[in-house]
Amino acid sequence: MAGLACICQDPRSTRPDESMTSTKQKILSLSGITKTYPGVTALSGVSVEFHSGEVHAIIGENGAGKSTMIKIISGAEVPDSGTIEYESVVYEHMTPHLSRQNGIDVVYQEINLVPTLSASENIFLGNPIMRGLTLDRKEMSRRATELFERIKLGIDPKARIKDLTIPQMQLVEVAKAVSKIPKVLILDEPTAMLTDTEIEILFDLIRDLRNQGTCIIYISHRLQELSQIADTVTVMRDGQKIIHLKTSETSRKELISYMVGRDVAETFPERNIAPGETKLEVRKLSGNGIRNISFAVRAGEIVGLAGLVGAGRTELVRLIFGADPKSSGEILVDGRPVEIKHPRDAVEAGIGFIPEDRKGQGVLLNMSTRWNIVLPMLRQLSGRLMIVDRNRVDEICNDFKDRLDIRTPNMDQLARNLSGGNQQKLVLSKWVARKPHILILDEPTRGIDVGAKQEIYRLISKLAEEGYAVVMISSELPEVIGLSDRILVVADGQIAGELERPEFDQDKILNYAFVH
């Protein structure tokens, strides 16, 4: 059959691949799937099988082809060649309607809910409960309440989506998919925004679904999770399937090697820089759930904000950047009070902000890679006649393409066509190119693969060495500990504790995080 290709295995591997048998019943398989975009081969002759009652992890670097595979299974994209077999029926391609009709559901990494509707209305969106000609909101709320209680979600079904935190939105997405009783459930980076407690709730739910016979396709960059939840793992690289393994028969180090095609040491850059003068100071800041917070950040210093999801870390930095209004308090830059009522005030004061919601607030999806990088600095790149210096634009963009290994065939590629990790690199490039002297990073490596994380770590460290004052939020404690010079633990909208580097300890951080 045209397009059918053999599996591309790593030449170092002596592991069995397609010969590895499963006692579970095959429900879905891809055969020789190829998909190309302008200048990019996203998938090249990929063949893989999925089984009922099994958690099958798909891992790989950003741009490896994982997202394209999901879109082809769900019908969002049509392959150039190859076939899809589902419950013994062969299809040239799926459609979104056919995929849903067959019991395939996807929980994407990015939120796909209607912000103005309630949680219960979102659960039943597309399959509403009616009373005559009107929506039966009471019954939808009752059923959503039962669902939330069954999967241990402490969320008010009547709450509007826009009033929930991003982690809560993610859990509503999962609940919406579970409510449809899927035969195949695809989870794309489902734990990226969740606390350890929420992750365990999700894992319990996944185990229950697996025991009921659901096929779970689990995509994650958090390799430490695989031994807890995945039965098997398929490694992707450069649009090809590299190897398929039983999770119990491999290791984190081996998987990383297969992902990147080389040995990668998961380390944090060593830094021994004496901080300079105070660049950012916050005095008794309140608003947006934050209460009376004070702290300072010096030039050359990385201050990590640790704490549970929903503790107030993001709310705090949004106040500083002017994305949300403060009710009281003072912000000083270089020792001088500044009035920040809008993000543009923060930008003018020399503050850059990389938000956690990459697609919603960080990247302009329908603009090119080039203009995403230089948009915040167009004024500096324009002469008196407001004509943009294209040579300077190309110089800056090519520099960041090389520095951060932004994988794009050219700088005219639309941001929406890049992988999630490469979109994150665009957001980083956009602010670093403008050269703010204060940089706020909210989950800067969320959805980033292990190889790209090392690049981001080196960049953050280098920026601090160049004199930037860096405030960084991360839900990964090893990351906060590995990069920070000082850690502030946020709990219930307040600073619950402060640790200097010699005091760094995960247990201490968690004790502060649970203090309220």
N, C-alpha and C positions, 0 to 999 in steps of 0.2 A: 504494500500500500504506500502511496506517495507520502513523503514526509516522515515515514517510520525510520527511527534512528536507534542505534544501540546506545546503551548507557555509557556515559563518559566517567570512568572511574579514575581516581587518583592513582598514578602509576606506582606509588609506594604501597598501595593497599593490597593485602592478600585476603581481605574479608569477603565473605559471600555477599552477593547483592541480590539479584533477582532470584537466585536459588534459595534465598532464605524463605522458608515456608511459614505460614501462619495457620493456626487452628481456627481462626475467626473466618466468617464468611465475607468474601469480597463484595462490597456494595458499590464502589466507585473506582474507576481507573482511567488514567490518561495514557494515550499511546502516541508517541512521536509528535508531541505538541510543539509547534514552532510559532513564535509571534515576534514580529519586527515592528518597530516604530521608526520614524525618520532618523537614520544614522545609528540606530541602536537595535541589536538583537536581544530582546528581553528573555526569550525562551528558545532553546535550540534542541529539538528532538527529544523532549522530556517524556519519559514513561515512568509512571508510579502508580501503585495500588493502595487503596484504603479499605479498611475492614470494619464491619460492625462490631461494637463492643470493644473498641480500641482507641487509645489516645495516640495519635500519630503526629509527632512534632516535625515542623519544617523550619530549618534554620539556615542562615547564610548572611553574608554581608549585605549592606544596603546596595541595591542594584543587582542582587543575585537572581532575581526573578520571582521571588515569593509573592509579591503583591499581584503581579501579572497572572500567576497561577490561580490565585483566589478569584480574580476577575473573570477568568475563563470558566472556572467551575460554576460561578454564580451567574454567568451569562452577561456580565457587564462588558466583556470583550470577546471578540470572535477570533479564534486562532487562524493563522495563515494555512496551516496544514495539521494533520493528525486527527485523532478521534477521541471522543469521551464515551465511556461505557458506564451506564448507571443501571443497576439492578438488571443486568444482562441485556439491556437495550443499548444499541450503539447510536451515538449522535455525532454529526459533524461539528456541531456547536450547540451550546445551551443558549437560552434567552432568560432574562430575569423572571419572566412569568413561568416558564417551564421549570426553572430551577426551584422556585418557591413551591410550585405544584408538586414537584418530586420530593419535597421535604428537606431541601437544602437551605440552610439559613446562615447568614454571615454577621458577625459582630466586628465591625471595622475598628481600627485604632482611633480614627477620628469620629467625633460624635455626629450622628445622623438623626437627631431628634428635632421635633418642632418646638422651639423655645417657648412659644406663647401658650402651648397646650399643657395640660396637667400630665403627671406621670402616668395615670391610668389611661388617659386618652391616647397617649403615645403608645402604650402597651397594645391597645386594640386598634391602632391606626391601620387602615386598610382592611380591617375585619371587625367593624364596629358592632356593638350589641344594640339592637333597636327595640323600641317600644312603639309599635305602629310606624309612623313616619318620622319619629324623632329619636335622637340618641338617648339610650337609657344610661345616663351618666352614673346613676346610683348603683346599678348592677355592675357597670364597669369598675367602679370604685371598690365594690364589695369583692369582686373576683381578683382585682389587683391586690387588695389587702391580703386575701388568702394566699396569693402567689408570693408576695413579699414575705409573709410570715413563714411560708414553707421553705423559702431559700434564705431566711434570716436577714432580710434587708430592712433596716430601720428607717424607712422613707415613707413620708405621708403621700399616699396615692393622689391626693388632691393638690399637692404642691406643683406649681408651674416649673417646667424644666429650667427656665432662665433663672429661677431662684435657688436652684440646687448647685452644689459644688461639682466640679468636673468629675471627681471620682464617683459621686452619686449618679451623675448622668451616665457614666460608663456602666454602672451596675443596673441602671434602668434598661440600657441597651441589652445587657445579658438577659434580664428578666423578660424583655419583649421577645427575644429569640426563643427562650425556654417555653414561653406560653404557647408557642406554635407546635410543641412536641416534635422537634426536627428529627429526621433520620440521620442527617449529616449536619453537624454544627461546626462552623469555622470561626475560630477566635484569633483575631489579629492583635498581638501585643496586649492581651486583656489585663495584665497586671501592672502595666507601665505607670498607672496613676493611683494604684491602690496601696493601702497600708498592709502590714503583715496580717492583721486581723481580717481585713477584707479579702486578702489573697487566700487565706485558709477557708473562708466561707465559699469563695469561688471554687477552690480545689475540691471541697466536699461536694459541691454541686456537680462538678465535672465527673467525679467518681460515681455519683449516683446515676448520672446520665449514661456513663459507660456501662455500668452494671445492668442498666435497662436496655442495652443494645445499641445505643447511639454511637455513631462514628464521630469522634472529635478530631478535627484538624487544628493543631495548636501551633501558632507562630509566635516566637518570642526570641528576643536577644538576651534574655536572662537565662543563661545556660545552667545556672545553679538550680533552676526550677525543674529541669527536665527529669532528674532522678526522682523527684517527688511525684510527678504527674504523668509523664509520658511513657508509653510502652515501647514505642519505636521512634526512630528519628531519621529523617532524610536531610542530607546536607546539599545545599545548592551553592553554586559558584559560577558567576559570569553567564547566567542563563542556562546552565547545564546541571543535571543531577550528578553529583559526585559519588555518593555512597548512601546506602540504606542500612541501618544498624539497629540491633536491640539496645535500648538505653542501658540495660543492666550490663552490657558487654563492652561499654566504651567509657571514656572519661572526658572531663571538661577540656583538659589540655589537648587530647586527641581531636576532639570536635573542632576546637579553634584552629588547629593545624589544617584540617580538611576544609574549613570555611575560607581561610585566607591563602591556602596553598604554601604556607611557610610557618615556621615557628614564631609565635608572638608572645612576648612576655607581658603579662598584665601587671604593669607597674605604674607608679605615679612619679612624675619628674621630681628630682631632688632640688630643693630650694633652700638657700641660706642667705636671704636678703634682709637687711635691716630696714624695717618700714620707715618711711619719711614723715612728712607733716600730714596732719589730718586733712583729708579731702572732702569727706562727707560726714556730717554730724546731724543726728536726729534727736530732738529734745521734746520729751513728753508728748509724743505723737499719738493722736486718737482718731477714731473714725473707722467705718467699714469693718466693725468687729474688733478693732485694735484698741488697746487701752494703755495709755500712758507709757509708751515705749521710748527709751532713750539708748542710743549707742553711737559709736563713731567708727569710721574706717579710714586708715591711713594709706598714703601712696605706697604702692608696692605690697600691699597686704590683701590676702584673700580671706574674707570673713564668710564662713559657711552658716547658713540658716538651716538648722535641723528641726525635726518635730514631726508629729503625725500629720497625715493629710487632713486638711480642715482646721489645723491648729491656728492658722492666721499668717503663715509665711507669705503666701501669694498676696493676701490682702494688704500686708505691710508694704511690700515693694510697690504695689499698685498705688498706694497713697503717696509714696516718695516720688513716683514718676508722674503723678497727676492724672492717672487713669481713673481714679476714684477720688471724691472730695474728702479732705480731712475736716474733722470737726474742731480740732484744737492741736496745738503743738507748733514746733518750729523746725525748719530744715535749713541747714547751713552748708554752703559749698565754699571751700577754701577759706573758712572762717567767717564768711559773710552770709547773713540771712538772705534767702531767696524765696520769692512768692511763686509757688508752683500750683497753678490752678488747672493746667492743661498739659498733656504730654509735650506740646511744643515748647512750653516754658522750661520743662526739664531738659529737653534737647538743647535749647539755647544756653542752659546752665552747664552743659557739658556732661549730661547723664545719658547713657544708652541703656536700653531695656530689651532683653530677649525673652518674650513671654512663653509660658508653658503650652499655650494653645497655638501650635505652629501654623496650622492652616487658617484658623479663624482670625488670628491677630498678627501673625508674623510674616506670611508670604502672600504676595499677590499672584494667585494661581494663573491668571490669564495674561500675565506679563512675562516677558522673556527673562531668562537667567541674568542677562546683562543689566536690565533696568531694575530688577529686584536688588541687585548689589549696590547700585549707585544712586537709587532714588533719594535717600535721605541727604545726599550731599550734592544735589544738582546745582544749588546756588554757588557752591565753591568751584564747580566745574564749568560754570558759565561766565562769559565775559560781560562787558558793559552792555552789549546788545542782547544779552541773555541767550547767546548761541552756545550750545554745549560743545565742549572740546572732545570730539569723538576719539581722538588718539589717546587722550588721557583716560577716557572711559575704558577703552580696550586694554590699556596698560594695567589699570587697577583690577579689572575683571580677570584678566589672564593671570595676574599675580595671585589672586585669591583662589582661582581654579587650581593652580599648582600647589599653593600652600596647604589648602584643605582637601585636596584631591576630590574636587567636585566633579562627579562623573556625568558629563554631558557631552554630546558630540560637538556642540558649538554653543556660543553664548546667546544665540537667537532661540534656543529651545525654550518652550513655555515651561514655567515652573511646575505646572500641574503634571507634566510628563516625567518629572524626576521622581526618584524614590523618596520616601519619607526622610531618610537620613540625609540625602543630598539637599532636600528642602531645608532641613535644619542647618546645614552648612551655609546655605544662602542667607539665612537670618543672621548667623554669626558674622558672615562677611559684610553684610549690610551695615552693621553697627561698628565693627572694627575699622572698616574703611573710613568712617567719619571721624575716627580718632577721638572719642569722648575720653575724659580723664577719669570718669566714674562709670563702671559697667555693672549692670545688674543682670544676672543670668538665672532664669527660673527653669529648672530641669533641663540644662543645656545638652545632656546626652540621652534624653528620653527618645526611645526608638532608634538609637544609634548602635551599630554593631561594634564588636570588640576592637576591631582594627581601627575604625573611625574614632572610637573613644580615645585611643591613645593619641591621635592627632589633635583632638579637642583638648585633652589634658595638657599637651605640650603648648598649645596656643594660649590657653588660660594662664599657664605658668609664665610663658614669655611676656604676656601683657602685663602681668604683675611686676616682672623684672624691669619692664620699661617704665614703670611708675604709675600704672593704672591702679585705682582703688577698686577692688572687685567684691561684689556681694553675690554669693551663689547659693541657690536653693537646690537641694537634691534629696530625693527620698531614699537613695541608696547610701546607707551609712558608711560603707567602705570608701565611697567616693568623697563624701564630706570630710572624712578623717584623712584620706590620702592627699587631698588638695588644699585644705584650709590651714591657715596660720592660727585662726581663732574660730571657735564655734559658739554661736548663740542658739540656744534651744528655745523654740517658741511653743507655748502651750496655752490654749484658751485665750488667745489674743494678747498674751503678755510674754516677756522674756522670763523664762522659768529658770534659766541657768546659763552661765558663761564658762567656757573651758579654754585654757591656753594649750598649746600643742603638747607639752609634757603630760597634761592631764587627760588627753584624748582616750576614751574608752567607750565601747558600745554600750555597756551596761549603765554607765553613768549618764550617757545621753538619753537612753530609754527611761531611766528613773526620772530625769527631769521632764521628759515628754509626757509621762503619765502622772505628773505631780498634781494636776487638777482633776 
